[in-house]
Amino acid sequence: MKQRILLAIALVAIIVASALVRTFVFAPRIVESKLPPALFQALHDAPSLTLYSLDPHNLLLEPLAEPPAKSNVFHDFRILGQTSLSGNLRDRAVRVLEDAMSHWNGNEFNCFEPRHGIRVTLNDASYDLVICFQCRSLEMYAADGKPITQGLNDESSVFNELLTADHVPLPSR
């Protein structure tokens, strides 16, 4: 009888422990993420933004035999192409970016191989975002040049769609 009671208690303890592990260890956590106010305003108020397709190889870490012209480099990544987005297309890109940031589950990867970039300018102030959906992070740059790193979920398909609609090449995987 004593063994059955101990067995029942052990079984209940195992069930409770597994429920707690699923709840606290494996459950995705929603991490609040916010754009700096000036960048938020620029993304929403600027008449357009530039969306870049980037080669994910960092030119500082992996220099090319023939370096690209400075105008073809975006924060140490070679620009494969770009498109200007305005109106509904700009709004769609901004919405996808904000959703990716606000639904970030806290997972981070030890890499940074960005395939997308954004430049937006408002009132003579430019802001750049270097985006790596694969590694779940982005770097935001303002005029001071200091990056702010932020996590995000993978929403690359919409950015790829916006680029390919304007015949901009995407990097090979």
Backbone as CSV, one residue per row, in Angstrom:
resi,resn,N_x,N_y,N_z,CA_x,CA_y,CA_z,C_x,C_y,C_z
1,MET,0.823,-1.183,0.000,0.000,0.000,0.000,0.876,1.259,0.000
2,LYS,1.912,1.227,0.853,2.825,2.359,0.942,3.512,2.604,-0.402
3,GLN,3.867,1.515,-1.094,4.535,1.641,-2.391,3.618,2.276,-3.421
4,ARG,2.330,1.940,-3.401,1.375,2.516,-4.338,1.207,4.014,-4.101
5,ILE,1.164,4.405,-2.870,1.037,5.834,-2.546,2.285,6.581,-3.017
6,LEU,3.456,6.021,-2.738,4.691,6.648,-3.190,4.763,6.697,-4.718
7,LEU,4.313,5.643,-5.370,4.291,5.603,-6.825,3.334,6.657,-7.382
8,ALA,2.174,6.786,-6.767,1.189,7.788,-7.199,1.750,9.200,-7.008
9,ILE,2.396,9.450,-5.893,2.996,10.769,-5.638,4.099,11.058,-6.651
10,ALA,4.919,10.073,-6.939,5.993,10.238,-7.916,5.418,10.518,-9.301
11,LEU,4.361,9.818,-9.658,3.725,10.029,-10.963,3.146,11.440,-11.071
12,VAL,2.477,11.898,-10.043,1.930,13.258,-10.034,3.068,14.273,-10.120
13,ALA,4.149,14.039,-9.402,5.297,14.958,-9.445,5.891,15.028,-10.846
14,ILE,5.988,13.894,-11.525,6.522,13.863,-12.894,5.603,14.628,-13.832
15,ILE,4.308,14.446,-13.708,3.345,15.149,-14.570,3.436,16.653,-14.344
16,VAL,3.472,17.078,-13.099,3.571,18.507,-12.791,4.895,19.074,-13.301
17,ALA,5.988,18.358,-13.100,7.297,18.828,-13.555,7.333,18.962,-15.073
18,SER,6.776,18.002,-15.792,6.795,18.096,-17.256,5.932,19.246,-17.748
19,ALA,4.828,19.519,-17.080,3.987,20.664,-17.461,4.726,21.978,-17.223
20,LEU,5.449,22.062,-16.111,6.214,23.277,-15.826,7.337,23.478,-16.827
21,VAL,8.007,22.406,-17.212,9.078,22.507,-18.199,8.523,22.999,-19.527
22,ARG,7.398,22.437,-19.961,6.788,22.879,-21.229,6.376,24.339,-21.147
23,THR,5.879,24.760,-20.000,5.402,26.134,-19.853,6.549,27.137,-19.805
24,PHE,7.581,26.848,-19.041,8.624,27.845,-18.803,9.862,27.699,-19.669
25,VAL,10.130,26.528,-20.192,11.341,26.330,-20.982,11.047,26.386,-22.468
26,PHE,10.028,25.681,-22.919,9.784,25.556,-24.338,8.754,26.535,-24.882
27,ALA,8.012,27.172,-24.032,7.000,28.112,-24.521,7.683,29.336,-25.113
28,PRO,7.247,29.763,-26.302,7.849,30.965,-26.874,7.529,32.159,-25.998
29,ARG,8.496,32.999,-25.813,8.228,34.186,-25.026,8.164,35.373,-25.971
30,ILE,7.213,36.216,-25.743,7.071,37.413,-26.552,7.909,38.493,-25.876
31,VAL,8.849,39.021,-26.608,9.755,40.028,-26.084,9.355,41.366,-26.690
32,GLU,9.073,42.323,-25.828,8.680,43.629,-26.340,9.862,44.266,-27.054
33,SER,9.609,44.746,-28.233,10.666,45.402,-28.981,10.118,46.697,-29.555
34,LYS,10.934,47.695,-29.528,10.500,48.997,-30.008,11.586,49.614,-30.858
35,LEU,11.147,50.306,-31.873,12.064,51.099,-32.673,12.348,52.389,-31.929
36,PRO,13.548,52.943,-32.081,13.783,54.271,-31.522,12.748,55.244,-32.108
37,PRO,12.237,56.186,-31.319,11.157,57.069,-31.781,11.441,57.783,-33.103
38,ALA,12.651,58.285,-33.294,12.960,59.001,-34.540,12.915,58.061,-35.741
39,LEU,13.384,56.829,-35.578,13.332,55.855,-36.661,11.892,55.444,-36.945
40,PHE,11.112,55.242,-35.899,9.695,54.920,-36.059,9.004,56.008,-36.881
41,GLN,9.253,57.260,-36.517,8.632,58.375,-37.232,9.093,58.407,-38.691
42,ALA,10.371,58.198,-38.924,10.888,58.224,-40.295,10.253,57.116,-41.130
43,LEU,10.152,55.915,-40.579,9.560,54.805,-41.330,8.107,55.079,-41.703
44,HIS,7.388,55.771,-40.820,5.965,56.027,-41.057,5.701,57.307,-41.828
45,ASP,6.594,58.291,-41.733,6.316,59.599,-42.331,7.096,59.894,-43.606
46,ALA,8.203,59.204,-43.828,8.985,59.467,-45.045,8.159,59.038,-46.256
47,PRO,8.256,59.774,-47.354,7.465,59.411,-48.531,7.889,58.071,-49.146
48,SER,9.133,57.661,-48.920,9.592,56.384,-49.468,10.753,55.859,-48.639
49,LEU,11.097,54.618,-48.909,12.282,54.024,-48.306,12.947,53.162,-49.364
50,THR,14.218,52.867,-49.155,14.954,52.005,-50.076,15.131,50.649,-49.420
51,LEU,14.735,49.602,-50.151,14.917,48.224,-49.700,16.051,47.622,-50.515
52,TYR,17.062,47.084,-49.815,18.247,46.520,-50.461,18.237,45.000,-50.402
53,SER,18.784,44.394,-51.437,19.138,42.984,-51.433,20.642,42.932,-51.210
54,LEU,21.080,42.202,-50.170,22.493,42.204,-49.779,23.119,40.825,-49.926
55,ASP,24.391,40.827,-50.287,25.206,39.621,-50.239,25.571,39.429,-48.764
56,PRO,25.261,38.278,-48.171,25.447,38.112,-46.730,26.898,37.976,-46.251
57,HIS,27.864,38.040,-47.147,29.268,37.911,-46.735,29.827,39.280,-46.373
58,ASN,30.279,39.400,-45.138,30.824,40.668,-44.643,32.144,40.963,-45.348
59,LEU,32.215,42.112,-46.008,33.413,42.456,-46.779,34.631,42.726,-45.899
60,LEU,34.421,43.075,-44.640,35.563,43.259,-43.737,36.154,41.916,-43.329
61,LEU,35.286,40.922,-43.161,35.749,39.598,-42.740,36.158,38.729,-43.918
62,GLU,35.506,38.947,-45.063,35.774,38.142,-46.253,35.957,39.072,-47.454
63,PRO,37.104,39.751,-47.544,37.297,40.697,-48.653,37.281,39.980,-50.008
64,LEU,36.744,40.678,-50.991,36.725,40.152,-52.350,38.020,40.524,-53.061
65,ALA,38.395,39.724,-54.053,39.602,40.021,-54.826,39.473,41.393,-55.483
66,GLU,38.282,41.703,-55.995,38.002,43.015,-56.556,36.889,43.645,-55.724
67,PRO,37.250,44.511,-54.796,36.227,45.106,-53.929,35.231,45.927,-54.745
68,PRO,33.951,45.910,-54.346,32.963,46.715,-55.047,33.168,48.205,-54.760
69,ALA,32.626,49.029,-55.618,32.681,50.475,-55.384,31.969,50.787,-54.075
70,LYS,32.414,51.836,-53.403,31.848,52.208,-52.107,30.332,52.424,-52.200
71,SER,29.867,52.913,-53.350,28.434,53.149,-53.535,27.644,51.841,-53.622
72,ASN,28.335,50.718,-53.783,27.680,49.410,-53.849,27.840,48.614,-52.563
73,VAL,28.128,49.317,-51.473,28.316,48.664,-50.174,27.379,49.320,-49.160
74,PHE,26.736,48.482,-48.364,25.808,48.943,-47.322,26.264,48.328,-46.008
75,HIS,26.909,49.122,-45.169,27.407,48.665,-43.860,28.211,47.365,-43.966
76,ASP,29.191,47.376,-44.848,30.142,46.278,-45.047,29.561,45.065,-45.772
77,PHE,28.403,45.223,-46.412,27.803,44.148,-47.198,27.538,44.663,-48.608
78,ARG,27.893,43.836,-49.595,27.742,44.235,-50.990,26.260,44.304,-51.361
79,ILE,25.872,45.372,-52.030,24.502,45.553,-52.498,24.337,44.812,-53.818
80,LEU,23.365,43.900,-53.855,23.062,43.169,-55.080,22.045,43.921,-55.936
81,GLY,21.238,44.730,-55.294,20.213,45.509,-55.986,19.371,46.231,-54.958
82,GLN,18.497,47.091,-55.446,17.664,47.867,-54.536,16.390,48.291,-55.246
83,THR,15.383,48.633,-54.449,14.139,49.163,-54.977,13.614,50.221,-54.019
84,SER,12.940,51.193,-54.571,12.331,52.245,-53.766,10.875,51.871,-53.517
85,LEU,10.453,51.933,-52.271,9.081,51.596,-51.904,8.377,52.836,-51.372
86,SER,7.201,53.096,-51.886,6.406,54.218,-51.395,4.954,53.776,-51.270
87,GLY,4.157,54.585,-50.627,2.733,54.302,-50.481,2.457,52.973,-49.807
88,ASN,1.565,52.181,-50.425,1.153,50.898,-49.841,2.300,49.915,-49.716
89,LEU,3.249,49.941,-50.660,4.388,49.015,-50.578,5.293,49.371,-49.405
90,ARG,5.527,50.663,-49.193,6.315,51.091,-48.027,5.599,50.680,-46.752
91,ASP,4.294,50.937,-46.701,3.511,50.587,-45.510,3.575,49.083,-45.235
92,ARG,3.510,48.279,-46.287,3.573,46.828,-46.125,4.926,46.400,-45.566
93,ALA,6.017,46.951,-46.096,7.355,46.608,-45.609,7.521,47.013,-44.146
94,VAL,7.045,48.189,-43.793,7.163,48.666,-42.403,6.338,47.785,-41.474
95,ARG,5.134,47.431,-41.894,4.269,46.576,-41.072,4.921,45.209,-40.838
96,VAL,5.502,44.629,-41.889,6.172,43.328,-41.763,7.363,43.442,-40.813
97,LEU,8.142,44.503,-40.943,9.289,44.714,-40.062,8.835,44.840,-38.611
98,GLU,7.826,45.647,-38.365,7.334,45.834,-36.992,6.758,44.536,-36.430
99,ASP,6.040,43.774,-37.263,5.507,42.481,-36.804,6.642,41.520,-36.461
100,ALA,7.669,41.480,-37.301,8.804,40.589,-37.042,9.498,40.946,-35.735
101,MET,9.580,42.244,-35.441,10.214,42.666,-34.201,9.319,42.403,-32.996
102,SER,8.043,42.714,-33.112,7.161,42.583,-31.953,6.832,41.131,-31.623
103,HIS,6.960,40.230,-32.605,6.689,38.816,-32.351,7.959,37.995,-32.157
104,TRP,9.071,38.664,-31.961,10.325,37.955,-31.719,10.182,37.140,-30.447
105,ASN,10.567,35.880,-30.511,10.388,34.989,-29.367,11.609,34.900,-28.453
106,GLY,12.600,35.722,-28.695,13.774,35.725,-27.836,14.903,34.840,-28.315
107,ASN,14.666,34.021,-29.344,15.731,33.160,-29.871,16.764,33.996,-30.602
108,GLU,18.013,33.718,-30.315,19.108,34.398,-30.994,20.069,33.344,-31.522
109,PHE,20.682,33.633,-32.656,21.660,32.734,-33.234,23.002,33.443,-33.280
110,ASN,24.047,32.690,-33.208,25.393,33.256,-33.181,25.904,33.461,-34.610
111,CYS,25.218,34.328,-35.342,25.621,34.625,-36.711,25.056,35.992,-37.085
112,PHE,25.502,36.528,-38.182,24.901,37.732,-38.758,25.257,37.735,-40.233
113,GLU,24.327,37.272,-41.046,24.507,37.166,-42.493,23.319,37.828,-43.176
114,PRO,23.241,39.151,-43.107,22.053,39.861,-43.594,21.881,39.758,-45.104
115,ARG,20.652,39.638,-45.489,20.298,39.593,-46.907,19.396,40.758,-47.301
116,HIS,19.047,41.586,-46.323,18.170,42.730,-46.584,18.678,43.959,-45.832
117,GLY,18.384,45.104,-46.378,18.699,46.365,-45.735,17.624,47.379,-46.070
118,ILE,17.479,48.363,-45.223,16.531,49.459,-45.454,17.236,50.767,-45.136
119,ARG,17.034,51.757,-45.987,17.466,53.127,-45.696,16.240,54.018,-45.834
120,VAL,16.013,54.821,-44.804,14.901,55.767,-44.831,15.432,57.126,-44.387
121,THR,14.977,58.170,-45.055,15.431,59.524,-44.752,14.216,60.411,-44.522
122,LEU,14.272,61.184,-43.456,13.220,62.151,-43.148,13.879,63.379,-42.545
123,ASN,13.566,64.547,-43.089,14.094,65.815,-42.575,15.618,65.796,-42.479
124,ASP,16.285,65.355,-43.509,17.744,65.312,-43.596,18.406,64.324,-42.636
125,ALA,17.623,63.491,-41.968,18.186,62.459,-41.090,17.952,61.101,-41.743
126,SER,19.037,60.340,-41.903,18.931,59.013,-42.508,19.104,57.932,-41.453
127,TYR,18.394,56.846,-41.641,18.457,55.695,-40.749,18.624,54.452,-41.613
128,ASP,19.497,53.575,-41.189,19.752,52.334,-41.910,19.434,51.148,-41.016
129,LEU,18.870,50.114,-41.633,18.629,48.852,-40.948,19.295,47.755,-41.768
130,VAL,20.128,46.969,-41.130,20.772,45.818,-41.758,20.094,44.602,-41.136
131,ILE,19.405,43.810,-41.971,18.452,42.822,-41.476,18.894,41.402,-41.826
132,CYS,18.986,40.564,-40.804,19.288,39.155,-41.005,18.146,38.333,-40.401
133,PHE,17.161,38.026,-41.249,16.029,37.221,-40.779,16.493,35.828,-40.370
134,GLN,17.449,35.263,-41.094,17.942,33.915,-40.821,18.526,33.825,-39.408
135,CYS,19.279,34.834,-39.016,19.929,34.833,-37.700,19.068,35.497,-36.628
136,ARG,17.921,35.992,-37.037,16.945,36.596,-36.125,17.438,37.887,-35.474
137,SER,18.137,38.712,-36.251,18.548,39.996,-35.671,18.714,41.059,-36.748
138,LEU,18.680,42.287,-36.291,18.925,43.408,-37.184,19.746,44.442,-36.437
139,GLU,20.441,45.244,-37.219,21.204,46.359,-36.663,20.614,47.637,-37.211
140,MET,20.335,48.596,-36.314,19.787,49.892,-36.688,20.872,50.941,-36.527
141,TYR,21.021,51.798,-37.529,22.034,52.849,-37.500,21.359,54.194,-37.700
142,ALA,21.734,55.153,-36.870,21.302,56.542,-37.048,22.534,57.341,-37.462
143,ALA,22.408,58.643,-37.444,23.492,59.513,-37.906,24.786,59.299,-37.114
144,ASP,24.688,58.924,-35.840,25.898,58.761,-35.025,26.686,57.508,-35.399
145,GLY,26.095,56.618,-36.186,26.798,55.441,-36.672,26.888,54.283,-35.704
146,LYS,26.394,54.443,-34.487,26.437,53.364,-33.501,25.243,52.442,-33.713
147,PRO,25.504,51.146,-33.903,24.371,50.245,-34.144,23.619,49.901,-32.865
148,ILE,22.326,49.745,-33.022,21.462,49.199,-31.977,20.993,47.856,-32.519
149,THR,21.213,46.792,-31.760,20.835,45.458,-32.215,19.468,45.100,-31.648
150,GLN,18.659,44.460,-32.474,17.301,44.078,-32.093,17.008,42.697,-32.652
151,GLY,16.279,41.890,-31.919,15.864,40.588,-32.410,14.591,40.684,-33.235
152,LEU,14.362,39.672,-34.074,13.142,39.633,-34.878,12.884,38.215,-35.360
153,ASN,11.661,37.971,-35.782,11.291,36.681,-36.375,11.541,36.725,-37.872
154,ASP,11.502,35.572,-38.493,11.764,35.474,-39.936,10.526,35.858,-40.735
155,GLU,10.593,36.980,-41.396,9.538,37.442,-42.299,10.146,37.764,-43.660
156,SER,11.208,37.068,-44.024,11.968,37.403,-45.225,11.179,37.232,-46.511
157,SER,10.175,36.377,-46.525,9.453,36.108,-47.772,8.801,37.362,-48.337
158,VAL,8.282,38.223,-47.491,7.642,39.452,-47.984,8.694,40.394,-48.564
159,PHE,9.828,40.535,-47.896,10.887,41.387,-48.428,11.398,40.836,-49.753
160,ASN,11.559,39.519,-49.829,11.994,38.898,-51.083,10.979,39.148,-52.191
161,GLU,9.717,39.055,-51.860,8.650,39.305,-52.842,8.707,40.751,-53.347
162,LEU,8.905,41.696,-52.442,8.983,43.107,-52.833,10.193,43.361,-53.745
163,LEU,11.292,42.701,-53.462,12.493,42.871,-54.290,12.321,42.222,-55.664
164,THR,11.867,40.987,-55.686,11.756,40.284,-56.964,10.675,40.889,-57.860
165,ALA,9.657,41.517,-57.268,8.631,42.180,-58.074,9.245,43.295,-58.918
166,ASP,10.355,43.859,-58.441,11.049,44.925,-59.187,12.305,44.368,-59.868
167,HIS,12.384,43.051,-60.032,13.486,42.361,-60.716,14.845,42.580,-60.050
168,VAL,14.833,42.704,-58.733,16.078,42.833,-57.976,16.559,41.429,-57.630
169,PRO,17.832,41.122,-57.913,18.326,39.765,-57.608,18.437,39.530,-56.100
170,LEU,18.207,38.301,-55.714,18.361,37.888,-54.319,19.675,37.128,-54.190
171,PRO,20.258,37.110,-53.006,21.499,36.338,-52.832,21.214,34.851,-52.932
172,SER,22.222,34.098,-53.356,22.068,32.654,-53.355,22.114,32.190,-51.903
173,ARG,21.426,31.143,-51.617,21.338,30.670,-50.219,22.569,29.976,-49.819
